[in-house]
Structures are given as structure tokens and as C-alpha cells.
Amino acid sequence: MNDRTALVTGANKGIGKEIARQLVAEGLTVHVGSRDAERGRRAVQEIGGGARLLVLDVTDADSVATAAAQVERLDVLVNNAGIMVDGRTAPEADLDGFRRTYETNLFGVLAVTNAFLPALRRSAAPRIVNVSSGTGSLTWSADPGHQFAVSAGAGAAYRSSKTALNALTLFYAQTLAPEGFKVNALAPGLRSTDLNARAAASDGDPAEGAAGAVRLALLPDTGPTGGFFSWDGTPAAW
Ligand SMILES: NC(=O)c1ccc[n+]([C@@H]2O[C@H](COP(=O)([O-])OP(=O)(O)OC[C@H]3O[C@@H](n4cnc5c(N)ncnc54)[C@H](OP(=O)(O)O)[C@@H]3O)[C@@H](O)[C@H]2O)c1
């Protein structure tokens, strides 16, 4: 199939832009989701080929509905847009910080997924990839020796929003399995992006994390669903 289409939310920069670039390289037409038209246009120009701008703010119901109305069929949805307002060194997030974080990282995914389900149902092999985080792993969070231990990683709002996203991933995987969907969550690893400046001196390359999303986006019918995977394809701990 070389007429496959994908949507990547928050694809104007960072890991999302790399996912869009790699999906275009695989021959897909990719809707580059961007809440700001100009930033999105620049990314589309940079990526070239099959990249198309789709203005989409995942927290804005009208924006989500308008975007969904423009896409007839979708084979791949990558819920990538995310924010972190409670960084590692900041005091724990307040109620407002939790609400803002969940609006994007959880409710945004819910709204976009529901809005694009009709288009995904027109695909012969629908795939949904939720870009989660290793910090959302309760197993790793509770392990004081792990790089994603609560004491070492991002704050409570961010990490719990990703734990909830993992739960949502399982829900959709199970409810949509009878229709042939594959729905998985990805821990892309620490990447040097605006969201995570502290990764700059470590693992770094967003393209490597993006490759993990592309693998899950292009899973064959025999591939897994309802999984949580690290960027290199190994299972991540829930
Ligand atoms: N970087 C890491 O180390 C790391 C590790 C684990 C997981 N992640 C996850 O990877 C994903 C991408 O993050 P990143 O590191 O690439 O961060 P980034 O460079 O800050 O990119 C985030 C993207 O999300 C978009 N976005 C934010 N709020 C949005 C909204 N309401 N509607 C639409 N788009 C919105 C941003 O758009 P604007 O430019 O308009 O703000 C931007 O395009 C996130 O889900 C993040 O939690 C990242």
C-alpha cells in the first residue's frame, strides 16, 4: 500500500517532526499537525514530499473537529503533542499545572482519537501510536535505582499524565482490537528537544526516538497491540 496517510500531532518540531519526516520517507502522505499555522508551514516545507499542513490544537474542540473534517481516511494516528510544565527542579505542580498538563497529554489524545476514529475505520490496517514516556511507568518510577525513578525524573503532573495515557492506550487497544486496530504506547527515551532540554548532553537524538514510533505506526497485522515499548522495540515496564 503506497497511498497510506498518517497524522502526527505536534509535528512542527521535536520528536513529532522527526516522526513525520520518517513516515514521509516511508512513502506515506503525512498530515503535519501544528497548532500554529506558520510553525507548521515551516515544518512542512522542511520535510517536503508528502507532508501536508493540518492546523490542530489538541486542547481546542473546534480545532479538533475542523481538522477531522478535512481527513477522509487515515491509516496512522500518532498522538505525539505533549507538554511538561513541572520540570525536575521546579516545585511539584499545583492543581492548575495538573489541569493544563492533562488537557494536552491526556484529554487531547482522547479528543483527537475519538474525532479521527471514523477516518481510521476507513483504513484496512489502522494503527494508533501514543507517545508516552518512561516516566509514566509505575514500575520504573518506584525503583530508586532507575533513571526514571520519581526522585530523578519529571514532576508529578507530567509523569502521571503519561501513566494515565498508558491506561488509555490499553483501553483503546482492547476495545478496537475486533476492528483490526493496533494501539500501542511508546517511551521514546530522553531526547534533546525544547520539552526536555536536560537531555541535550545525554542520549539525545530525537530521530532515534521517532524511529520507535514509526516502527509501531507500520506494524504488520501480526504485530502486537496494547503494548508499551521503548524506542528500540523492547517492552517497557508498565
Ligand atoms: N524529549 C524527551 O526526552 C521525551 C521523553 C519522553 C516522552 N516525550 C514525549 O514526546 C512528545 C514530543 O515531545 P518533544 O520532546 O518533541 O517536545 P517539543 O519539542 O516541545 O514538541 C512538543 C510538540 O507538541 C506541540 N503541542 C503542545 N501543545 C499542543 C497543543 N495543545 N496542540 C497541538 N500541539 C501541541 C508543540 O507545539 P508548539 O510548537 O506549538 O508548542 C510541539 O510541536 C511529547 O508527548 C513528550 O511528552 C519526550
The ligand as an SDF file (V2000), in Angstrom:
LIG
                    3D

 48 52  0  0  0  0  0  0  0  0999 V2000
   12.0540   14.8010   24.7050 N   0  0  0  0  0  0  0  0  0  0  0  0
   12.0360   13.7890   25.5260 C   0  0  0  0  0  0  0  0  0  0  0  0
   13.0600   13.4510   26.1630 O   0  0  0  0  0  0  0  0  0  0  0  0
   10.7670   12.9990   25.7220 C   0  0  0  0  0  0  0  0  0  0  0  0
   10.8240   11.8630   26.5330 C   0  0  0  0  0  0  0  0  0  0  0  0
    9.6740   11.1180   26.7160 C   0  0  0  0  0  0  0  0  0  0  0  0
    8.4930   11.4900   26.0870 C   0  0  0  0  0  0  0  0  0  0  0  0
    8.4470   12.6080   25.3090 N   0  0  0  0  0  0  0  0  0  0  0  0
    7.1670   12.9350   24.6540 C   0  0  0  0  0  0  0  0  0  0  0  0
    7.3850   13.1380   23.2850 O   0  0  0  0  0  0  0  0  0  0  0  0
    6.3790   14.0100   22.7640 C   0  0  0  0  0  0  0  0  0  0  0  0
    7.0440   15.1070   21.9480 C   0  0  0  0  0  0  0  0  0  0  0  0
    7.8380   15.8880   22.8100 O   0  0  0  0  0  0  0  0  0  0  0  0
    9.1590   16.6590   22.3540 P   0  0  0  0  0  0  0  0  0  0  0  0
   10.2290   16.2780   23.3040 O   0  0  0  0  0  0  0  0  0  0  0  0
    9.3570   16.5330   20.8920 O   0  0  0  0  0  0  0  0  0  0  0  0
    8.7170   18.1540   22.7550 O   0  0  0  0  0  0  0  0  0  0  0  0
    8.6650   19.5330   21.9320 P   0  0  0  0  0  0  0  0  0  0  0  0
    9.8520   19.6830   21.0560 O   0  0  0  0  0  0  0  0  0  0  0  0
    8.3680   20.5640   22.9560 O   0  0  0  0  0  0  0  0  0  0  0  0
    7.3990   19.3130   20.9790 O   0  0  0  0  0  0  0  0  0  0  0  0
    6.1030   19.2570   21.5020 C   0  0  0  0  0  0  0  0  0  0  0  0
    5.1350   19.4300   20.3630 C   0  0  0  0  0  0  0  0  0  0  0  0
    3.7980   19.3690   20.8970 O   0  0  0  0  0  0  0  0  0  0  0  0
    3.1030   20.5070   20.4200 C   0  0  0  0  0  0  0  0  0  0  0  0
    1.9770   20.8780   21.2720 N   0  0  0  0  0  0  0  0  0  0  0  0
    1.9800   21.2490   22.5810 C   0  0  0  0  0  0  0  0  0  0  0  0
    0.7330   21.5560   22.9630 N   0  0  0  0  0  0  0  0  0  0  0  0
   -0.0690   21.3670   21.8910 C   0  0  0  0  0  0  0  0  0  0  0  0
   -1.4430   21.5160   21.6490 C   0  0  0  0  0  0  0  0  0  0  0  0
   -2.2940   21.9380   22.6080 N   0  0  0  0  0  0  0  0  0  0  0  0
   -1.9300   21.1990   20.4130 N   0  0  0  0  0  0  0  0  0  0  0  0
   -1.1060   20.7810   19.4440 C   0  0  0  0  0  0  0  0  0  0  0  0
    0.2190   20.6510   19.5940 N   0  0  0  0  0  0  0  0  0  0  0  0
    0.7250   20.9360   20.8090 C   0  0  0  0  0  0  0  0  0  0  0  0
    4.1470   21.6020   20.3240 C   0  0  0  0  0  0  0  0  0  0  0  0
    3.6790   22.6670   19.5270 O   0  0  0  0  0  0  0  0  0  0  0  0
    4.1700   24.2060   19.7430 P   0  0  0  0  0  0  0  0  0  0  0  0
    5.4640   24.3490   18.9950 O   0  0  0  0  0  0  0  0  0  0  0  0
    3.0530   24.9950   19.1620 O   0  0  0  0  0  0  0  0  0  0  0  0
    4.3410   24.4140   21.2240 O   0  0  0  0  0  0  0  0  0  0  0  0
    5.2670   20.8010   19.6790 C   0  0  0  0  0  0  0  0  0  0  0  0
    5.0430   20.6550   18.3070 O   0  0  0  0  0  0  0  0  0  0  0  0
    5.5990   14.5240   23.9850 C   0  0  0  0  0  0  0  0  0  0  0  0
    4.3900   13.8000   24.1250 O   0  0  0  0  0  0  0  0  0  0  0  0
    6.5360   14.2310   25.1410 C   0  0  0  0  0  0  0  0  0  0  0  0
    5.8500   14.0670   26.3630 O   0  0  0  0  0  0  0  0  0  0  0  0
    9.5620   13.3600   25.1050 C   0  0  0  0  0  0  0  0  0  0  0  0
  1  2  1  0
  2  3  2  0
  2  4  1  0
  4  5  1  0
  4 48  2  0
  5  6  2  0
  6  7  1  0
  7  8  2  0
  8  9  1  0
  8 48  1  0
  9 10  1  0
  9 46  1  0
 10 11  1  0
 11 12  1  0
 11 44  1  0
 12 13  1  0
 13 14  1  0
 14 15  2  0
 14 16  1  0
 14 17  1  0
 17 18  1  0
 18 19  2  0
 18 20  1  0
 18 21  1  0
 21 22  1  0
 22 23  1  0
 23 24  1  0
 23 42  1  0
 24 25  1  0
 25 26  1  0
 25 36  1  0
 26 27  1  0
 26 35  1  0
 27 28  2  0
 28 29  1  0
 29 30  1  0
 29 35  2  0
 30 31  1  0
 30 32  2  0
 32 33  1  0
 33 34  2  0
 34 35  1  0
 36 37  1  0
 36 42  1  0
 37 38  1  0
 38 39  2  0
 38 40  1  0
 38 41  1  0
 42 43  1  0
 44 45  1  0
 44 46  1  0
 46 47  1  0
M  CHG  2   8   1  16  -1
M  END
$$$$
